[in-house]
Amino acid sequence: MSIWSWLFGLIVSLGIGSYATPKFLDWLREGKAEARPDVVPRWITGMLERGFFTVAIAFNVPGSAIAMMAWLGAKMAANWSRQTQDPLVGVSALLSGLLSMFFALIGGLIVRA
């Protein structure tokens, strides 16, 4: 693993992922604002999760893919208590979380290559 592969992998995971994931979520929700502001800003959660899983994939940690899916499940379970009129909110959150994990996977694979 060279410094260049780390740099490129983190740019894909954190940089492009931080841009593409919220754009995708806004596109799915058609610019609709959520009923209440997030307790923790979405970008902080996204950067932390993508950074963590990028490193896990880069170091080929066993069970990383399972942990990624478990993380998505935990995030969805934590948001089940939120009441909303629009059923698209839950599905769009799941899909944007999956996209976020995809960028972490690609970034980690770039670092490992």
Summary of the structure (lengths in Angstrom):
residues: 113
radius of gyration: 14.7
end to end distance: 7.2
largest distance: 48.6
contacts: 334
relative contact order: 0.25
helix: 75%
strand: 0%
